[in-house]
């Protein structure tokens, strides 16, 4: 079973498992922009914006490729948004489909996607949203052109005006009573009571001033709409609002994160902020039906059941049964090809299949057996040292194997044992580096210190990699050996220690400046300056500025565990460009440990979290000794704005936890 799948199942206690059909692999998609659609008869489709389309005749069935493009996706002009499925055989797929430099077609099938026909819908434009019913009725919103409606399973379409032609109505809901609601990415809602033949604009929550827009730069996007009985539901800027249809007055529901309504049954599912899911039936009876413990790509309601598309599986919830997980198994045998995991010195690749290491000139080329390993590792734990031609991998018994691919020599160590042995030899060399890597660049600036008696003396200031300006400056030419010993002991013996407020040493001036920054943001309601600057901002609405300011003083009373977790939560997310600050330690035995803090725009003032890399292993470290060492020996890396940014992040994290 796929490792991600196993991990996901373990995160769902109480959910019954579907028997694994290990002869079939999990269906993989190239795009993470995935949309699930489910027919009332149980057949379903998954569509991605990369033009992928997978079909299964039931939730427990096998999935196969049914894209109109087939397996040969040469047309760069394809972008599929969704596939609306009427029944087991009939569906249409829409989005931004290139047709000789026009975008005036959708594709339609009457045999479950085995073949498709082109349907001209009568305009040239992006299909922003679509909704359909099992009896053949359907709606589509066309960017800048209006709304198309069909009553013959998508064979023919009629276009009518939308309330605002310039709007992009990307969200649509359509029920069996002929009622429809659609919403745009720019604060517009429209309603139809006659199967989409006429539409009228409705005031939005923002129009009615039902929330305080303290995030003025944020787009007033409405990213979910639904109708349930006599109620409208919308989600604007991440907030859920509910109103009666007959007397429109939006009410903010602070405990609800999202909602999913059944278009052909009076059933509603509410996802709460604690990730629990409630079901409400036509009698307004409420029942808890499960909890969401994984990232949801898409959701659909059918037959009063909720279907959640997650990594490698679909979760089904209803009021009448316990939640179940159904793997998305591909219709086909498991491939025996090795999985490429490393680039060989001199070119080519190494791949892993079971216990065997293979080599090839290309990941999809012919593989040649290189060596059999003592155990079959998980490819996700395998690392490769190109200079030694050696692989290292972890096992479930807290051991790490090192295997030389040239001669097969194998050694086994306990995880972390390298750190114990590292201390038995004196450090002879320290390198403090700053660097950056992205799609078109890779460089580092390095201050290299060599051991000389009781000190480490600056031996070189060298740059490596692509052309850039060397910004690594220092006034410290000598580092005391005691400072290095203290750092080594911290990372080897107590690398999980959390920083305390005494380690950061915020000043009263900084506390006052933080309050001033919050007040300034409240006054300006703008944060147009580049991120990374020491200007306070929060991309949230309904902010309580008095509470934000009051939290500044509470920072001084935080315990080490809470403060440490707050700093970790404030770490920056993923980017194609990675900058770093690193310390590399080399001892007399030639053993090496690298301490690296990665970031996008600026390091936080504690340079946390850090990753320790050594001997094929890697662990996360939070010890404050890393920052203390850099403050003492490389003050040029310490920026005042980084300290204020750290304080801002702590305040924001405390605020979000207080208001959850």
C-alpha positions as CSV (number, residue, x, y, z in Angstrom):
1,X,0.0,0.0,0.0
2,X,1.2,3.5,-0.8
3,X,3.0,5.1,2.2
4,X,0.9,8.2,2.0
5,X,-2.2,6.1,2.0
6,X,-1.1,4.1,5.1
7,X,-0.3,7.3,6.9
8,X,-3.7,8.7,6.1
9,X,-5.6,5.7,7.3
10,X,-3.7,5.7,10.6
11,X,-4.9,9.3,11.1
12,X,-8.5,8.3,10.9
13,X,-9.4,6.4,14.1
14,X,-12.8,4.8,14.1
15,X,-13.1,4.9,10.4
16,X,-13.6,1.4,8.9
17,X,-10.9,0.4,6.4
18,X,-11.7,-0.9,2.9
19,X,-9.7,-4.1,2.1
20,X,-6.5,-3.2,0.2
21,X,-6.3,-4.6,-3.4
22,X,-2.5,-4.6,-3.4
23,X,-2.3,-5.7,-7.0
24,X,-3.4,-2.2,-8.1
25,X,-1.5,1.0,-7.5
26,X,-3.0,4.2,-6.2
27,X,-4.1,6.6,-9.0
28,X,-1.6,9.4,-9.3
29,X,-2.3,12.9,-10.6
30,X,0.2,15.5,-11.9
31,X,-1.9,18.4,-10.7
32,X,-3.1,19.1,-7.2
33,X,-6.0,21.2,-8.6
34,X,-8.5,18.3,-8.5
35,X,-12.3,18.3,-8.6
36,X,-14.6,15.4,-7.7
37,X,-18.1,14.9,-9.2
38,X,-20.4,12.1,-8.2
39,X,-23.6,11.0,-10.0
40,X,-26.7,9.8,-8.1
41,X,-26.1,6.3,-9.4
42,X,-22.7,6.2,-7.7
43,X,-20.4,6.7,-10.7
44,X,-17.8,9.4,-10.3
45,X,-15.1,11.5,-12.0
46,X,-12.0,13.3,-10.9
47,X,-10.8,16.2,-13.1
48,X,-7.6,18.2,-12.8
49,X,-6.6,21.5,-14.4
50,X,-3.8,19.7,-16.2
51,X,-6.4,18.0,-18.4
52,X,-6.5,14.7,-16.4
53,X,-9.8,12.9,-16.0
54,X,-10.3,9.7,-14.1
55,X,-13.5,7.6,-14.0
56,X,-14.9,4.9,-11.8
57,X,-18.3,3.3,-11.9
58,X,-18.5,3.2,-8.1
59,X,-16.6,4.4,-5.1
60,X,-15.1,0.9,-4.6
61,X,-14.4,0.5,-8.3
62,X,-11.1,0.8,-10.2
63,X,-10.2,4.2,-11.8
64,X,-9.1,4.6,-15.4
65,X,-8.1,7.5,-17.6
66,X,-11.0,8.9,-19.6
67,X,-9.6,12.3,-20.6
68,X,-10.7,13.6,-24.0
69,X,-7.0,14.2,-24.6
70,X,-6.2,10.5,-24.0
71,X,-2.6,9.7,-22.8
72,X,-1.0,12.0,-25.4
73,X,-1.4,15.5,-23.9
74,X,0.2,17.7,-26.5
75,X,-2.3,20.6,-26.5
76,X,-1.0,23.3,-24.2
77,X,-4.3,25.2,-24.5
78,X,-6.3,22.7,-22.3
79,X,-7.3,23.6,-18.8
80,X,-10.2,21.5,-17.4
81,X,-12.0,22.9,-14.4
82,X,-14.5,20.2,-13.8
83,X,-16.6,17.3,-15.2
84,X,-20.3,17.3,-14.6
85,X,-21.7,13.7,-14.5
86,X,-25.4,13.0,-15.1
87,X,-25.3,9.2,-14.8
88,X,-23.0,6.3,-15.4
89,X,-22.7,7.1,-19.1
90,X,-23.4,10.8,-19.7
91,X,-21.2,13.7,-18.7
92,X,-19.6,16.9,-20.0
93,X,-16.2,18.4,-19.1
94,X,-15.5,22.1,-19.3
95,X,-13.0,24.8,-18.6
96,X,-10.6,26.6,-20.9
97,X,-10.4,24.3,-23.9
98,X,-8.5,25.5,-27.0
99,X,-10.4,25.0,-30.3
100,X,-8.3,26.5,-33.1
101,X,-7.5,29.6,-30.9
102,X,-11.1,29.9,-29.7
103,X,-12.5,28.7,-26.4
104,X,-16.0,27.9,-27.5
105,X,-16.4,24.2,-26.9
106,X,-16.9,21.6,-24.2
107,X,-16.6,17.9,-24.5
108,X,-19.4,15.5,-23.9
109,X,-19.6,11.7,-23.5
110,X,-22.4,9.1,-23.6
111,X,-20.3,6.0,-22.8
112,X,-18.6,6.9,-19.5
113,X,-15.7,8.8,-21.2
114,X,-14.6,6.1,-23.6
115,X,-15.2,8.5,-26.4
116,X,-16.0,12.2,-26.5
117,X,-17.8,14.6,-28.9
118,X,-17.3,18.3,-29.3
119,X,-20.2,20.6,-28.3
120,X,-20.3,24.2,-29.2
121,X,-22.0,26.2,-26.5
122,X,-22.5,29.4,-28.4
123,X,-19.9,31.8,-27.2
124,X,-16.1,32.2,-26.8
125,X,-15.0,32.3,-23.2
126,X,-13.7,30.5,-20.2
127,X,-16.3,28.3,-18.4
128,X,-15.8,29.5,-14.9
129,X,-18.5,27.5,-13.2
130,X,-20.9,24.6,-13.9
131,X,-23.6,22.6,-12.1
132,X,-25.9,19.8,-13.2
133,X,-28.7,17.5,-12.1
134,X,-29.4,13.8,-12.9
135,X,-32.4,14.6,-15.0
136,X,-30.3,16.4,-17.7
137,X,-30.5,20.0,-16.6
138,X,-27.3,22.0,-16.4
139,X,-25.9,25.5,-16.0
140,X,-22.6,27.0,-17.0
141,X,-21.2,30.5,-16.4
142,X,-19.1,31.9,-19.2
143,X,-16.6,34.6,-18.5
144,X,-17.8,38.0,-19.8
145,X,-20.6,36.4,-21.8
146,X,-23.4,35.3,-19.4
147,X,-24.9,32.0,-18.2
148,X,-25.7,29.0,-20.4
149,X,-28.5,26.6,-19.5
150,X,-29.3,23.1,-20.9
151,X,-32.1,20.6,-20.4
152,X,-30.9,17.8,-22.7
153,X,-27.8,16.5,-20.8
154,X,-25.6,19.2,-22.3
155,X,-26.3,18.6,-26.0
156,X,-27.6,22.1,-26.6
157,X,-27.2,25.4,-24.7
158,X,-28.9,28.7,-24.5
159,X,-27.1,31.8,-23.2
160,X,-28.7,34.5,-21.1
161,X,-27.2,37.6,-19.5
162,X,-25.7,37.6,-16.1
163,X,-26.4,40.5,-13.7
164,X,-22.9,41.8,-14.2
165,X,-21.2,40.9,-17.4
166,X,-17.6,41.7,-16.2
167,X,-17.8,39.3,-13.2
168,X,-16.3,35.8,-13.1
169,X,-18.9,33.6,-11.5
170,X,-16.7,30.6,-10.5
171,X,-19.0,29.1,-7.9
172,X,-22.4,27.6,-8.8
173,X,-25.1,25.5,-7.0
174,X,-28.2,24.2,-8.7
175,X,-31.0,22.1,-7.1
176,X,-33.8,20.0,-8.4
177,X,-36.4,22.8,-7.6
178,X,-34.8,24.8,-10.4
179,X,-33.1,27.2,-8.0
180,X,-29.6,28.3,-8.6
181,X,-27.0,30.5,-6.9
182,X,-23.7,31.6,-8.3
183,X,-20.9,33.8,-6.9
184,X,-17.9,35.6,-8.3
185,X,-14.3,36.2,-7.3
186,X,-15.2,39.9,-6.9
187,X,-18.1,40.2,-4.4
188,X,-21.1,39.4,-6.5
189,X,-24.0,36.9,-6.0
190,X,-26.8,36.1,-8.3
191,X,-29.9,33.9,-7.9
192,X,-32.3,32.1,-10.4
193,X,-35.6,30.5,-9.6
194,X,-36.4,29.3,-13.2
195,X,-33.5,26.9,-14.1
196,X,-31.1,29.7,-15.1
197,X,-33.4,31.5,-17.6
198,X,-33.3,34.8,-15.6
199,X,-30.9,35.9,-12.9
200,X,-31.0,38.7,-10.2
201,X,-28.3,40.1,-8.2
202,X,-28.3,39.7,-4.4
203,X,-26.4,41.8,-1.8
204,X,-23.4,40.1,-0.4
205,X,-22.2,39.9,3.2
206,X,-19.7,42.7,2.4
207,X,-22.4,44.8,0.7
208,X,-24.5,44.5,4.0
209,X,-21.3,45.3,6.0
210,X,-21.7,42.0,8.0
211,X,-17.9,41.9,8.6
212,X,-15.2,44.5,9.3
213,X,-12.9,44.4,6.3
214,X,-9.6,44.9,8.1
215,X,-7.9,43.2,5.2
216,X,-8.5,45.8,2.5
217,X,-5.9,44.4,0.1
218,X,-7.6,41.0,0.2
219,X,-9.9,40.2,-2.8
220,X,-13.5,39.9,-1.7
221,X,-13.7,36.4,-3.2
222,X,-16.8,34.2,-2.6
223,X,-15.5,30.6,-2.9
224,X,-18.6,28.6,-1.9
225,X,-22.4,28.9,-2.3
226,X,-25.3,26.6,-1.6
227,X,-29.0,26.5,-1.0
228,X,-30.6,24.4,1.8
229,X,-34.3,24.4,2.3
230,X,-35.2,28.1,2.8
231,X,-31.6,29.2,3.4
232,X,-28.7,30.6,1.4
233,X,-25.2,29.8,2.4
234,X,-22.1,31.6,1.1
235,X,-18.4,31.7,2.1
236,X,-16.8,35.1,1.6
237,X,-13.1,35.7,2.3
238,X,-13.0,32.5,4.3
239,X,-16.0,33.3,6.5
240,X,-19.3,31.4,6.3
241,X,-22.6,33.4,6.3
242,X,-26.2,32.2,6.3
243,X,-29.5,34.0,5.4
244,X,-33.1,33.1,4.9
245,X,-34.1,33.4,1.3
246,X,-37.2,35.4,1.9
247,X,-35.6,38.1,4.0
248,X,-32.0,38.5,3.0
249,X,-29.9,39.4,6.0
250,X,-26.5,37.6,6.3
251,X,-25.3,36.3,9.6
252,X,-21.7,35.3,10.2
253,X,-21.4,31.7,11.6
254,X,-18.0,31.8,13.3
255,X,-17.9,28.1,14.2
256,X,-18.4,26.9,10.6
257,X,-15.4,26.5,8.3
258,X,-17.3,25.2,5.2
259,X,-20.5,23.6,4.0
260,X,-21.7,21.0,1.4
261,X,-25.3,20.8,0.3
262,X,-27.0,18.0,-1.7
263,X,-28.6,19.4,-4.8
264,X,-31.2,16.7,-5.1
265,X,-31.9,15.9,-1.5
266,X,-32.6,18.1,1.5
267,X,-29.3,17.3,3.2
268,X,-26.6,19.6,4.4
269,X,-23.1,18.9,5.8
270,X,-21.2,21.4,7.9
271,X,-17.5,21.3,8.5
272,X,-16.7,23.0,11.8
273,X,-13.5,24.8,12.8
274,X,-12.5,21.8,14.8
275,X,-12.8,19.8,11.6
276,X,-15.8,17.7,12.8
277,X,-18.6,17.2,10.3
278,X,-22.3,17.6,11.1
279,X,-25.2,16.4,9.0
280,X,-28.5,18.3,9.0
281,X,-31.6,16.6,7.4
282,X,-34.8,17.9,6.0
283,X,-36.3,18.0,9.5
284,X,-33.3,20.0,10.7
285,X,-32.1,17.1,12.9
286,X,-28.4,17.4,13.5
287,X,-25.9,14.5,13.9
288,X,-22.1,14.3,14.0
289,X,-20.9,12.0,11.2
290,X,-17.1,12.2,11.3
291,X,-14.0,14.3,11.4
292,X,-11.7,15.5,8.6
293,X,-8.0,14.7,9.3
294,X,-6.4,15.3,6.0
295,X,-6.2,17.9,3.2
296,X,-9.4,17.9,1.1
297,X,-8.9,18.7,-2.6
298,X,-12.6,18.6,-3.4
299,X,-16.0,17.6,-2.1
300,X,-19.3,16.5,-3.5
301,X,-22.8,15.6,-2.2
302,X,-25.0,12.9,-3.7
303,X,-27.8,10.8,-2.2
304,X,-27.5,12.6,1.1
305,X,-23.8,11.5,1.4
306,X,-20.7,13.6,1.5
307,X,-17.7,12.5,-0.6
308,X,-14.3,14.1,0.2
309,X,-11.3,13.7,-2.2
310,X,-8.1,13.4,-0.2
311,X,-4.6,12.1,-1.0
312,X,-5.1,8.7,-2.7
313,X,-8.6,8.1,-1.4
314,X,-12.2,9.2,-1.1
315,X,-13.8,9.5,2.3
316,X,-17.6,8.9,2.4
317,X,-19.7,10.2,5.3
318,X,-23.4,10.0,6.0
319,X,-25.9,10.1,8.9
320,X,-26.7,6.4,8.3
321,X,-23.2,4.8,8.5
322,X,-19.8,5.3,9.9
323,X,-17.3,7.2,7.8
324,X,-15.4,5.0,5.3
325,X,-12.2,5.4,3.3
326,X,-12.0,4.1,-0.2
327,X,-8.6,4.1,-1.9
328,X,-8.5,5.4,-5.5
329,X,-7.0,2.3,-7.1
330,X,-5.8,2.5,-10.7
331,X,-7.1,0.0,-13.2
332,X,-3.8,-1.8,-14.0
333,X,-1.0,-3.9,-12.5
334,X,1.6,-2.5,-10.2
335,X,4.7,-1.4,-12.1
336,X,7.9,-3.2,-11.3
337,X,10.1,-0.4,-12.5
338,X,12.5,1.0,-9.8
339,X,11.9,4.5,-8.3
340,X,14.7,6.9,-9.1
341,X,16.0,8.5,-5.9
342,X,19.5,9.9,-6.7
343,X,21.8,11.2,-9.4
344,X,25.0,9.2,-9.9
345,X,28.5,10.8,-10.0
346,X,29.3,11.2,-13.7
347,X,25.6,11.1,-14.8
348,X,22.7,8.7,-14.7
349,X,20.4,7.6,-11.9
350,X,20.0,5.2,-9.1
351,X,16.6,3.6,-8.5
352,X,15.1,1.4,-5.8
353,X,12.7,-1.5,-6.1
354,X,12.2,-3.7,-3.0
355,X,15.7,-4.6,-1.7
356,X,17.5,-3.9,-4.9
357,X,19.4,-0.8,-6.1
358,X,19.5,-0.3,-9.9
359,X,21.2,2.1,-12.2
360,X,20.1,3.7,-15.5
361,X,21.0,6.5,-17.8
362,X,17.4,7.9,-17.5
363,X,14.6,7.5,-14.9
364,X,12.4,5.9,-17.6
365,X,15.2,3.9,-19.3
366,X,16.6,0.4,-18.9
367,X,17.6,-0.5,-15.3
368,X,20.6,-2.6,-14.4
369,X,21.0,-4.3,-11.0
370,X,23.8,-2.7,-8.9
371,X,23.4,-4.2,-5.4
372,X,21.0,-6.0,-3.1
373,X,20.4,-4.3,0.3
374,X,20.1,-6.2,3.6
375,X,16.5,-5.0,4.0
376,X,13.9,-3.3,1.8
377,X,13.8,0.4,2.7
378,X,11.1,3.0,2.2
379,X,12.4,5.1,-0.7
380,X,11.3,8.2,1.2
381,X,14.0,7.5,3.9
382,X,16.8,6.9,1.5
383,X,19.6,9.5,1.2
384,X,22.7,9.4,-1.1
385,X,26.2,10.6,-0.5
386,X,27.6,11.1,-4.0
387,X,31.2,11.6,-2.9
388,X,31.2,8.1,-1.2
389,X,28.8,6.5,-3.6
390,X,26.9,5.4,-0.4
391,X,23.2,5.2,0.4
392,X,21.8,5.6,3.9
393,X,18.2,4.7,5.0
394,X,16.3,4.4,8.2
395,X,14.4,1.3,9.4
396,X,11.5,0.8,11.8
397,X,13.8,-0.4,14.6
398,X,15.5,3.0,15.1
399,X,18.6,2.0,13.0
400,X,20.2,3.6,10.1
401,X,22.0,1.5,7.4
402,X,24.9,2.8,5.4
403,X,25.7,0.7,2.2
404,X,28.6,1.4,-0.1
405,X,27.4,0.7,-3.6
406,X,30.9,0.0,-5.0
407,X,31.9,-2.8,-2.6
408,X,28.7,-3.5,-0.6
409,X,30.3,-2.7,2.8
410,X,27.5,-2.1,5.2
411,X,27.5,-0.6,8.7
412,X,24.5,-0.1,11.0
413,X,24.1,2.6,13.6
414,X,21.5,3.7,16.0
415,X,19.7,6.9,15.0
416,X,21.5,9.8,16.6
417,X,24.6,7.7,17.4
418,X,26.7,9.8,15.1
419,X,26.1,12.8,17.3
420,X,27.4,10.9,20.3
421,X,30.5,9.9,18.4
422,X,31.1,13.4,16.9
423,X,31.8,14.8,20.3
424,X,34.7,12.4,20.9
425,X,36.8,14.4,18.5
426,X,37.7,18.1,18.6
427,X,36.2,20.5,16.0
428,X,38.9,21.7,13.7
429,X,36.9,23.8,11.3
430,X,33.8,26.1,11.4
431,X,32.1,27.5,8.3
432,X,29.3,30.1,8.6
433,X,27.4,30.4,5.3
434,X,24.5,32.3,3.8
435,X,23.2,31.2,0.4
436,X,20.3,30.9,-1.9
437,X,18.9,28.4,-4.4
438,X,16.2,28.7,-7.0
439,X,15.2,27.7,-10.5
440,X,18.0,29.7,-12.1
441,X,20.6,30.3,-9.4
442,X,22.5,28.6,-6.6
443,X,25.2,30.3,-4.6
444,X,26.7,30.6,-1.1
445,X,29.0,33.0,0.8
446,X,31.2,31.3,3.3
447,X,33.2,32.5,6.3
448,X,35.7,29.7,7.0
449,X,37.4,29.5,10.4
450,X,40.3,27.1,11.3
451,X,41.3,25.9,14.7
452,X,44.4,27.7,16.1
453,X,45.1,26.9,19.7
454,X,42.1,27.9,21.8
455,X,40.6,30.0,19.0
456,X,39.1,29.6,15.6
457,X,40.7,32.1,13.2
458,X,39.1,33.5,10.0
459,X,41.0,31.8,7.2
460,X,38.9,32.7,4.2
461,X,35.8,34.6,2.9
462,X,34.8,32.8,-0.2
463,X,31.8,32.7,-2.6
464,X,30.7,29.8,-4.6
465,X,28.0,29.2,-7.3
466,X,26.3,31.5,-9.7
467,X,27.3,35.2,-10.0
468,X,26.0,37.4,-7.2
469,X,27.1,40.1,-4.8
470,X,28.9,38.8,-1.7
471,X,27.0,40.2,1.2
472,X,28.7,38.1,3.9
473,X,30.6,40.5,6.0
474,X,32.1,40.1,9.5
475,X,33.9,42.1,12.1
476,X,34.7,38.9,14.0
477,X,37.9,37.3,12.9
478,X,38.4,35.1,16.0
479,X,35.8,32.7,17.5
480,X,36.5,31.4,21.0
481,X,36.7,27.6,21.1
482,X,34.5,27.6,24.2
483,X,31.7,29.1,22.0
484,X,32.1,26.2,19.5
485,X,32.2,23.6,22.3
486,X,29.0,25.0,23.8
487,X,27.2,24.8,20.4
488,X,28.4,21.2,19.8
489,X,27.1,20.1,23.2
490,X,23.7,21.8,22.5
491,X,23.1,20.3,19.1
492,X,24.4,16.8,20.0
493,X,22.8,16.4,23.5
494,X,19.9,18.8,23.7
495,X,18.9,19.7,20.1
496,X,15.1,19.6,21.0
497,X,15.3,22.3,23.7
498,X,12.8,25.1,23.1
499,X,13.9,28.7,23.4
500,X,12.5,30.8,26.3
501,X,11.7,34.5,26.5
502,X,15.1,35.0,28.3
503,X,16.9,33.7,25.2
504,X,15.2,36.3,22.9
505,X,15.6,39.2,25.3
506,X,13.0,41.5,23.9
507,X,13.5,45.1,25.1
508,X,10.8,47.5,26.4
509,X,11.5,49.6,23.4
510,X,10.6,46.7,21.1
511,X,7.4,46.0,23.1
512,X,6.4,49.6,22.6
513,X,7.3,49.5,18.9
514,X,5.2,46.4,18.4
515,X,2.1,48.2,19.9
516,X,2.9,51.2,17.7
517,X,3.1,49.0,14.6
518,X,-0.3,47.4,15.4
519,X,-1.9,50.8,15.9
520,X,-0.4,52.1,12.7
521,X,-1.8,49.1,10.8
522,X,-5.2,49.8,12.3
523,X,-5.0,53.4,11.1
524,X,-3.7,52.8,7.6
525,X,-5.3,49.4,7.0
526,X,-2.6,48.8,4.5
527,X,0.5,46.6,4.2
528,X,1.7,47.3,0.7
529,X,5.4,47.2,1.7
530,X,7.4,44.2,0.8
531,X,6.9,41.2,3.0
532,X,9.9,40.7,5.3
533,X,9.8,44.3,6.5
534,X,9.1,45.0,10.1
535,X,5.7,46.4,9.4
536,X,2.8,44.7,11.2
537,X,0.1,43.2,9.0
538,X,-2.5,40.4,9.2
539,X,-4.4,39.1,6.2
540,X,-7.6,38.7,8.2
541,X,-10.9,40.5,8.6
542,X,-12.8,41.3,11.8
543,X,-9.6,41.9,13.6
544,X,-9.9,43.0,17.3
545,X,-7.1,45.6,17.5
546,X,-7.5,46.1,21.2
547,X,-6.9,42.4,21.8
548,X,-3.9,42.4,19.5
549,X,-2.3,45.2,21.5
550,X,-3.1,43.6,24.8
551,X,-1.3,40.4,23.7
552,X,2.0,42.2,23.3
553,X,2.5,42.4,27.0
554,X,1.6,38.7,27.5
555,X,4.7,37.6,25.5
556,X,6.9,38.2,28.5
557,X,4.9,35.6,30.5
558,X,5.0,32.8,27.9
559,X,6.5,29.5,29.0
560,X,9.3,27.9,26.9
561,X,7.1,25.2,25.3
562,X,4.4,27.7,24.2
563,X,6.9,30.2,22.9
564,X,8.8,27.5,21.0
565,X,5.7,26.2,19.3
566,X,4.7,29.7,18.4
567,X,8.0,30.4,16.8
568,X,7.8,27.1,14.8
569,X,4.3,27.9,13.6
570,X,5.5,31.2,12.3
571,X,8.1,29.6,10.1
572,X,7.7,30.5,6.4
573,X,6.0,28.2,3.9
574,X,7.3,26.6,0.7
575,X,8.8,28.6,-2.2
576,X,10.7,27.8,-5.3
577,X,13.5,30.0,-3.9
578,X,15.1,28.9,-0.7
579,X,17.6,31.1,1.2
580,X,19.5,29.8,4.2
581,X,21.9,30.5,7.0
582,X,24.1,27.6,7.9
583,X,26.9,26.5,10.3
584,X,29.1,23.6,9.3
585,X,31.2,21.9,11.9
586,X,34.1,19.5,10.9
587,X,36.0,17.5,13.6
588,X,39.5,15.9,13.6
589,X,38.1,12.6,12.3
590,X,36.6,14.3,9.2
591,X,33.1,13.9,10.5
592,X,30.7,16.8,9.6
593,X,27.5,18.3,10.9
594,X,25.6,21.0,9.1
595,X,23.1,23.2,10.9
596,X,20.8,25.0,8.4
597,X,17.9,27.5,8.9
598,X,16.0,27.9,5.6
599,X,13.7,30.8,4.8
600,X,12.2,32.8,1.9
601,X,12.7,36.5,2.6
602,X,14.4,36.9,6.0
603,X,15.4,34.6,8.8
604,X,13.6,35.0,12.1
605,X,15.5,36.4,15.0
606,X,16.0,32.9,16.6
607,X,17.1,31.2,13.3
608,X,14.5,28.5,14.0
609,X,13.6,25.8,13.1
610,X,17.0,24.4,12.0
611,X,17.8,21.1,10.3
612,X,20.8,19.1,11.4
613,X,22.3,17.0,8.6
614,X,24.9,14.4,9.3
615,X,25.9,10.9,8.1
616,X,22.8,10.4,6.0
617,X,20.5,11.5,8.8
618,X,18.5,14.7,9.3
619,X,16.6,16.0,12.3
620,X,14.9,19.2,13.3
621,X,16.6,21.3,16.0
622,X,15.1,24.1,18.1
623,X,17.9,24.8,20.5
624,X,18.4,28.5,21.2
625,X,22.2,28.0,21.3
626,X,22.2,28.3,17.5
627,X,21.0,31.8,17.6
628,X,23.3,32.6,20.6
629,X,26.3,31.4,18.6
630,X,25.4,33.6,15.6
631,X,24.6,36.6,17.7
632,X,28.0,36.3,19.4
633,X,30.1,35.5,16.4
634,X,28.3,36.8,13.3
635,X,26.5,40.0,14.3
636,X,26.3,41.1,10.6
637,X,23.6,38.4,10.1
638,X,21.4,39.9,12.8
639,X,18.8,42.4,11.5
640,X,16.7,44.6,13.8
641,X,13.7,44.1,11.6
642,X,14.0,40.3,12.1
643,X,13.5,40.8,15.8
644,X,10.4,42.9,15.3
645,X,9.1,40.5,12.7
646,X,9.5,37.7,15.2
647,X,7.5,39.6,17.8
648,X,4.8,40.3,15.3
649,X,4.6,36.6,14.4
650,X,4.3,35.7,18.1
651,X,1.4,38.2,18.6
652,X,-0.4,36.9,15.5
653,X,-0.1,33.3,16.6
654,X,-1.4,34.1,20.1
655,X,-4.3,36.0,18.5
656,X,-5.3,33.2,16.2
657,X,-5.2,30.7,19.0
658,X,-7.2,32.9,21.3
659,X,-9.9,33.4,18.7
660,X,-10.1,29.8,17.5
